[in-house]
């Protein structure tokens, strides 16, 4: 599967990037990845199942799936993710 990035280029799908993003969001929210390991794994597995059936997927679609799941089970981490994006990804 390929991921279509915001600027239009494609790159191979790397599941480790999703897990790393979730861990970073947990840290930014004030938790250690170990404290939120169960949440991280649950969100990761749910999103993985949704997106791995696609041949190509937009990075924004992956992001939306992640935030939807985080909003459902750990809203504070989702809020932290959005705060980070607002500050650094203008």
C-alpha positions in Angstrom: 0.0 0.0 0.0 1.1 3.6 -0.6 0.3 6.7 1.4 -0.5 9.8 -0.6 1.1 12.7 1.3 -0.4 16.2 1.6 1.9 17.5 -1.2 0.8 14.8 -3.5 3.9 12.5 -3.5 3.5 8.8 -2.6 5.5 6.7 -0.1 5.2 3.1 1.1 2.9 2.6 4.1 4.9 2.2 7.3 2.8 1.0 10.2 5.6 2.0 12.6 4.9 5.7 11.8 1.4 5.4 13.2 2.6 3.8 16.4 5.3 6.4 16.8 2.7 9.2 16.3 0.5 7.8 18.9 3.3 7.4 21.4 4.4 11.0 20.7 0.9 12.3 21.2 0.7 10.4 24.6 4.0 12.0 25.7 2.8 15.5 24.6 -0.4 14.9 26.7 1.8 14.2 29.7 1.8 10.4 29.8 4.5 7.9 29.2 3.9 5.5 26.4 3.9 2.7 29.0 1.0 4.4 30.9 -1.1 4.5 27.8 0.2 1.3 26.1 -3.3 -0.3 26.1 -4.9 2.7 24.5 -2.1 3.1 22.0 -2.4 -0.6 21.0 -6.2 -0.5 20.8 -6.2 2.7 18.6 -3.4 1.4 16.4 -5.1 -2.0 15.8 -8.5 -0.4 15.0 -7.0 2.1 12.6 -4.7 -0.6 11.0 -7.7 -2.8 10.3 -9.6 0.1 8.6 -6.8 1.3 6.4 -4.8 -1.8 5.4 -7.6 -2.9 3.0 -6.8 0.1 0.7 -4.2 0.1 -2.1 -3.6 3.8 -1.6 -4.7 6.1 1.2 -4.3 9.8 1.9 -2.3 10.7 4.9 -5.2 13.0 6.0 -7.5 9.9 6.0 -5.1 8.1 8.3 -5.0 11.2 10.5 -8.8 11.4 10.6 -9.1 7.7 11.6 -6.5 8.2 14.4 -8.2 11.3 15.8 -11.7 9.7 15.6 -10.5 6.7 17.6 -8.5 8.9 20.1 -11.6 11.1 20.6 -13.6 8.0 21.4 -11.2 6.4 23.9 -8.7 9.0 25.0 -9.8 12.6 24.2 -7.0 14.3 26.1 -4.4 12.7 23.8 -6.5 13.7 20.8 -6.5 17.3 22.1 -2.8 17.2 22.6 -2.3 15.9 19.0 -4.5 18.8 17.6 -2.6 21.4 19.8 0.7 20.1 18.4 -0.5 20.3 14.8 -1.9 23.8 15.3 1.4 25.0 16.7 3.9 23.3 14.4 2.1 22.3 11.2 0.7 25.6 9.9 
